[in-house]
Amino acid sequence: MASTVEDVVIVGAGIAGLATAVALKRAGIEALVLERSEGLRATGAALTLHPNAWSALDALGISQKLSTHYAPTLKGHITDLDTGAIQEVSRAITNGVSNVGPRCIHRKALLEALADELPIHSIRFSSKISAIDAQQYEGSSISIVQMENGTIIKAKVLIGCDGVHSVVSRWLGLGEPVLSGRSAARGLAVFPQGHRLDQNFQQFCKSPAKGVGLVADPAEIQKEVLENYAKDLPPLFQEVVQHSDPSTLTWAPLMFRYPWHVVFGNLSKHNITVAGDAMHPMTPDLAQGGGSALEDAVVLGRHIGKSFVRNGRVLVPKEMAAAIEKYVEERRWPVALLIAGSYISGWVQQAGSGWGLKFLRDVMFYKFLYPKISRYMHYDCGKLDF
């Protein structure tokens, strides 16, 4: 049975996994990234990155690769189709020089920008894990990763970035993600002759429509949305659905991990930890899944990198556990609050249009709670200076 030894093994080549590998590379650490798919996963088509995510990308050294291709979205409108009420939302902040807002980017472009920073041999595709374990070796903990092909990989550090259904988080004993009771149909519309939306976002809220839901075939997704869920929505929305690229259409349940499982659960054990959706899956209502994963990467890379440099550019297993624990404690509460904030945001927008819910949404949430939550969207996770 073949066996190899690696300094750092990262499970999953999504946003969190690739970004963590880039962060470690900036410290001089080469990580091995194991990805079960045959290539980079572009599921999701597009995502919104708020200023906190761009701060993380700046620390990783790739923000300029992306920001020049995507303009910021500085404001938008949320329309209640049951009452006709329109809420204008500003997404800009002033940094002393200019207004900065979130940018919606292609997920594939982000993954490729991250992957381009890594040595070509550092990502190993079609690599499926069958089991993980930890063993003591010379007084230190070593991770054991067993692959489906029988290969065994030993690692001084193991980082699970393997998504919502993470093998690593399950090994740590974290509570399983749960269904939110909602689902999302996603797609990326292409307008060769241009569209009429400028750089603003539009959101339409309506009492829950009824339909089949959760279909898999792209043509059926488009048909189901147009005939059942979007039939009463403005023509502008229907036009977006009609222009959606079939290859980008997906429909899946929205899942999250209870925030108290993140606050009180085991996010690490010895030299093993998790990042991104493997740690804190959340609903997409605040558009913080990708951004918080990038922040995880920078914070984890900084703590491991500092230990690496301090010890003469050597990974000392005993010190890795301490570095990982610092990362966990720095990230535990912020991501738990984002999980809660995202869930509440989705609930108040989709629970209905009664006067009580309208008060909760338009007054309590948008005027009082949202501004407090939004500070995490403008958080600066710091640099990677070694």
C-alpha positions in Angstrom: 0.0 0.0 0.0 1.6 3.3 -1.2 2.2 5.9 1.5 3.4 9.5 1.2 4.1 12.3 3.7 3.0 16.0 3.2 3.4 19.1 5.4 -0.2 20.3 4.7 -3.1 18.5 3.1 -6.2 20.5 2.1 -9.3 18.5 1.3 -11.4 20.3 -1.4 -10.4 22.7 -4.2 -13.3 25.1 -3.7 -12.9 28.8 -2.7 -11.8 28.0 0.9 -9.4 25.2 -0.2 -7.6 27.1 -3.0 -7.5 30.4 -1.0 -6.0 28.6 2.0 -3.3 27.0 -0.3 -2.5 30.5 -1.7 -2.3 32.0 1.8 0.1 29.3 2.9 2.2 29.7 -0.3 2.7 33.3 0.6 4.4 32.1 3.8 6.5 29.6 1.8 4.4 26.5 2.6 3.4 24.3 -0.3 0.1 22.4 0.4 -1.3 19.5 -1.4 -5.0 20.1 -2.4 -7.1 17.0 -2.8 -10.2 17.4 -5.0 -12.7 14.6 -5.6 -14.0 16.2 -8.9 -12.2 15.9 -12.3 -11.6 19.6 -12.4 -12.4 22.9 -10.8 -16.0 23.1 -9.6 -17.9 26.1 -10.9 -21.3 25.2 -9.4 -23.1 28.4 -8.5 -22.2 30.4 -11.6 -21.7 33.7 -9.8 -21.3 35.1 -6.3 -21.3 38.5 -4.6 -18.1 39.6 -2.9 -18.5 42.4 -0.3 -15.6 44.7 0.8 -14.6 42.1 3.5 -14.0 39.6 0.7 -12.0 42.1 -1.3 -9.8 42.8 1.7 -9.1 39.1 1.9 -8.3 38.9 -1.9 -6.0 41.8 -1.5 -4.1 40.0 1.3 -3.9 36.9 -1.1 -2.5 39.1 -3.8 -5.2 38.6 -6.5 -7.7 41.4 -6.0 -6.4 43.3 -9.0 -6.9 40.3 -11.2 -10.6 40.4 -10.6 -11.6 43.9 -9.6 -10.7 45.4 -13.0 -13.3 43.2 -14.7 -16.2 43.7 -12.3 -17.8 47.0 -11.4 -19.1 47.6 -7.8 -22.9 47.6 -7.1 -23.5 50.7 -5.0 -27.3 50.6 -4.5 -30.4 48.5 -5.2 -34.1 48.2 -4.6 -36.1 45.6 -2.8 -39.7 45.5 -4.0 -42.6 43.9 -2.0 -44.9 42.7 -4.8 -47.8 42.1 -2.4 -47.9 45.7 -1.2 -46.0 47.6 -3.9 -43.6 49.0 -1.3 -40.0 49.7 -2.6 -37.1 49.9 -0.2 -33.9 51.5 -1.5 -30.7 49.9 -0.1 -27.3 51.5 -0.3 -24.4 49.1 -0.5 -21.7 51.7 -0.6 -19.3 52.7 2.1 -16.9 55.6 2.1 -13.3 54.7 2.6 -12.0 58.3 2.5 -11.3 58.3 -1.2 -14.2 56.8 -3.0 -17.3 54.7 -2.6 -16.8 51.0 -2.4 -19.5 48.4 -2.9 -19.8 44.7 -3.5 -19.1 43.1 -6.8 -20.8 40.2 -8.4 -18.3 38.0 -10.1 -18.1 34.7 -12.0 -17.3 31.8 -9.5 -15.2 30.2 -12.2 -13.1 33.3 -12.6 -12.4 33.4 -8.8 -11.4 29.7 -8.7 -9.1 30.1 -11.7 -7.5 33.2 -10.3 -6.7 31.3 -7.1 -5.6 28.2 -8.9 -3.2 30.2 -11.1 -1.3 31.2 -8.0 -0.5 27.6 -7.2 2.1 25.1 -8.7 0.3 22.9 -11.2 1.1 19.7 -9.3 -0.3 21.1 -6.0 -3.9 20.3 -6.9 -4.7 16.6 -7.3 -8.0 16.0 -9.0 -10.1 12.8 -8.9 -8.9 12.2 -5.3 -11.6 10.7 -3.2 -11.1 10.2 0.5 -12.4 7.0 2.2 -11.3 7.7 5.8 -9.2 10.0 8.0 -7.6 9.4 11.4 -5.0 10.8 13.7 -2.0 9.0 15.2 0.7 9.9 17.6 4.2 10.0 16.2 7.2 11.0 18.3 5.0 12.8 20.7 3.1 14.7 18.0 -0.2 14.2 16.2 0.0 13.2 12.6 -3.1 13.1 10.3 -3.7 9.9 8.3 -5.7 10.3 5.1 -6.8 7.1 3.3 -7.8 7.5 -0.4 -10.3 5.3 -2.2 -7.5 3.9 -4.4 -5.7 2.6 -1.3 -3.0 5.3 -1.1 -2.3 6.7 2.4 -1.2 10.3 2.9 0.3 11.4 6.2 0.1 15.1 7.0 1.4 17.4 9.7 -1.7 19.6 9.1 -5.0 18.6 7.7 -7.5 21.2 6.6 -11.0 20.3 5.6 -12.4 22.6 2.9 -14.7 19.9 1.6 -18.0 21.8 1.7 -21.4 21.4 3.4 -21.2 17.6 3.6 -17.6 17.6 4.9 -15.9 14.4 5.8 -13.4 16.3 8.0 -16.1 18.2 10.0 -18.0 14.9 10.5 -14.7 13.4 11.9 -14.4 16.3 14.3 -17.9 15.6 15.5 -19.5 18.9 14.4 -23.3 18.9 14.2 -24.6 18.1 10.8 -25.9 21.0 8.6 -29.7 21.2 8.5 -32.3 22.2 5.9 -33.5 25.8 6.2 -36.9 25.0 4.7 -36.1 27.0 1.6 -34.4 26.3 -1.7 -32.8 28.4 -4.4 -32.8 28.2 -8.2 -29.7 29.9 -9.5 -28.5 30.8 -12.9 -26.4 33.3 -14.9 -28.1 35.3 -17.6 -26.3 36.3 -20.7 -27.3 39.5 -22.6 -25.1 39.8 -25.7 -26.6 43.2 -26.6 -26.5 44.4 -23.0 -29.1 44.7 -20.2 -31.1 47.4 -18.5 -29.9 47.0 -14.9 -26.9 49.3 -14.9 -24.8 48.3 -11.8 -27.8 48.2 -9.4 -29.4 45.1 -7.9 -33.1 44.3 -7.9 -34.8 42.0 -5.4 -38.5 41.1 -5.5 -40.3 39.7 -2.5 -43.6 37.9 -2.7 -45.7 35.5 -0.6 -44.4 32.0 -1.2 -45.5 30.6 -4.6 -46.3 26.9 -5.0 -44.6 24.6 -7.6 -42.8 21.4 -8.0 -39.4 22.7 -7.0 -36.1 21.0 -6.8 -35.9 19.7 -10.4 -32.5 18.9 -11.8 -32.8 19.2 -15.6 -31.8 22.8 -16.6 -34.7 23.1 -19.1 -37.2 21.9 -16.4 -35.7 24.4 -13.9 -36.3 27.3 -16.3 -39.8 26.1 -17.1 -40.7 25.6 -13.5 -39.5 29.1 -12.4 -41.2 30.9 -15.3 -44.5 29.0 -15.1 -44.9 28.8 -11.3 -42.5 31.0 -9.3 -42.0 34.0 -11.6 -45.3 34.2 -13.4 -46.4 37.2 -11.3 -43.0 38.9 -11.2 -42.1 41.9 -13.4 -41.1 41.2 -17.1 -37.6 42.3 -16.2 -37.1 39.3 -13.9 -38.7 36.9 -16.4 -36.4 38.2 -19.1 -33.4 37.4 -16.8 -34.7 33.8 -16.4 -35.2 33.4 -20.1 -31.7 34.5 -20.9 -30.1 32.2 -18.3 -27.3 29.9 -19.6 -28.6 26.4 -19.2 -25.2 25.1 -18.1 -25.4 27.5 -15.0 -28.9 26.5 -13.8 -29.1 24.7 -10.5 -31.8 24.1 -7.9 -30.9 23.0 -4.4 -32.1 23.2 -0.8 -30.5 25.9 1.3 -28.6 24.5 4.3 -26.9 25.9 7.3 -25.2 24.8 10.5 -26.8 25.8 13.8 -24.7 28.8 15.0 -24.4 27.2 18.5 -22.7 24.2 17.0 -20.1 26.5 15.7 -19.7 28.4 19.0 -19.5 25.4 21.2 -18.5 22.6 18.8 -15.1 21.1 18.0 -13.8 23.1 15.1 -10.3 21.6 15.5 -8.6 18.7 17.0 -4.8 18.7 17.3 -3.5 19.5 13.8 -6.9 19.1 12.0 -9.4 21.8 11.3 -12.0 23.0 8.8 -12.7 26.2 6.8 -15.4 27.6 4.6 -18.6 25.7 4.2 -17.1 22.7 6.0 -17.1 24.9 9.1 -19.9 27.4 8.7 -22.4 26.6 5.9 -25.0 29.5 5.8 -27.9 30.6 3.7 -27.0 33.0 0.9 -29.1 35.9 2.1 -26.2 38.1 3.1 -23.9 36.9 0.3 -21.2 35.9 2.9 -20.4 32.3 2.1 -17.6 33.0 -0.3 -16.3 36.1 1.5 -16.1 34.4 4.9 -14.3 31.4 3.3 -11.7 33.8 1.9 -11.3 35.4 5.4 -10.9 31.9 6.9 -8.0 31.3 4.4 -6.2 34.5 5.3 -6.6 34.1 9.1 -5.6 30.4 9.0 -2.7 31.1 6.7 -1.4 33.9 8.9 -1.4 31.8 12.1 0.2 28.7 10.5 2.6 30.9 8.5 3.8 32.9 11.5 4.6 29.6 13.3 6.4 28.3 10.3 8.6 31.4 10.0 9.2 31.6 13.7 10.5 28.0 13.7 13.1 28.5 11.0 10.6 27.8 8.2 9.8 24.4 9.5 6.3 23.1 10.4 6.5 21.9 14.0 3.5 19.6 14.7 3.2 20.6 18.3 3.0 24.2 17.5 0.6 23.6 14.6 -2.1 22.7 17.1 -1.6 26.0 18.9 -1.7 28.0 15.7 -4.9 26.2 14.6 -6.5 26.9 17.9 -5.8 30.6 17.5 -7.4 30.5 14.1 -10.5 28.8 15.5 -11.0 31.3 18.3 -10.6 34.2 15.9 -13.2 32.9 13.5 -15.7 31.1 15.8 -17.9 34.1 16.8 -17.9 36.1 13.6 -19.0 33.2 11.4 -21.6 32.1 13.9 -23.1 35.6 13.9 -23.1 35.6 10.0 -24.9 32.3 10.0 -27.6 33.7 12.3 -27.8 37.0 10.4 -28.1 35.2 7.1 -30.9 33.0 8.4 -32.8 36.0 9.9 -32.4 38.0 6.7 -33.9 35.3 4.6 -36.7 34.7 7.0 -37.9 38.3 7.2 -37.8 38.6 3.4 -39.7 35.5 2.6 -42.0 34.9 5.6 -44.9 36.9 4.2 -46.4 40.4 4.0 -48.6 40.8 7.0 -48.3 44.1 8.9 -46.3 42.5 11.7 -43.8 40.9 9.3 -43.7 44.2 7.3 -42.7 46.0 10.5 -40.1 43.4 11.4 -38.6 43.6 7.9 -38.8 47.3 7.0 -38.2 48.8 10.5 -36.6 46.3 12.8 -34.4 44.5 10.3 -33.4 47.0 7.6 -33.2 50.0 9.8 -31.7 48.5 13.0 -30.4 45.0 12.7 -29.0 45.0 9.1 -26.6 48.0 9.8 -25.1 46.1 12.7 -24.7 42.9 10.7 -23.3 44.8 7.7 -20.2 45.7 9.6 -19.0 42.2 9.1 -19.3 42.8 5.4 -16.8 45.6 5.7 -14.4 43.8 8.1 -10.7 43.8 7.2 -9.2 40.4 8.1 -5.6 41.8 7.8 -2.6 41.2 5.7 -0.2 38.2 5.2 3.1 39.8 6.2 5.7 37.3 7.1 
